[in-house]
Amino acid sequence: MAGLYDKKKTKTVDLGAKGSWTSHPGRLHAELGVPQGEKLGAKRINSALDSKDPQTRRDARAAKGYAGMRK
């Protein structure tokens, strides 16, 4: 799956004293084979949480966290 995603697409999120992390926009779409403009939806994200690939599981947890930030 590493070939499906361009590793150069990263975005650093800095929250100052709260910390920072590197975001990989579009990686979960690539891992699940969903076109970039199409929404993943809760059903796909929840199924990705049970994936055998640990990176996909991490990305799905991050997607759930990002969705919670938008509320």
URLIN-V739752 format. One record per backbone hydrogen bond with DSSP energy under -1.0 kcal/mol. CO is the residue of the C=O (numbers start at 1). NH is the residue of the N-H. E is the energy in kcal/mol with one decimal. If there is no record, write none. Layout:
CO;NH;E, CO;NH;E
This chain:
1;4;-1.4, 6;9;-1.7, 8;10;-1.7, 11;23;-4.0, 13;21;-2.1, 15;18;-1.5, 16;19;-1.2, 19;15;-3.1, 21;13;-3.2, 23;11;-2.7, 24;27;-1.8, 26;30;-2.0, 27;31;-2.6, 28;32;-2.1, 29;34;-2.4, 35;38;-1.4, 41;45;-1.9, 42;46;-2.7, 43;47;-1.9, 44;48;-1.9, 45;49;-1.1, 48;51;-1.5, 53;57;-1.9, 54;58;-2.3, 55;59;-2.4, 56;60;-2.2, 57;61;-2.2, 58;62;-2.3, 59;63;-2.3, 60;64;-2.1, 61;65;-1.9, 62;66;-2.8, 63;67;-2.1, 64;68;-1.6, 65;69;-1.3, 66;70;-1.1
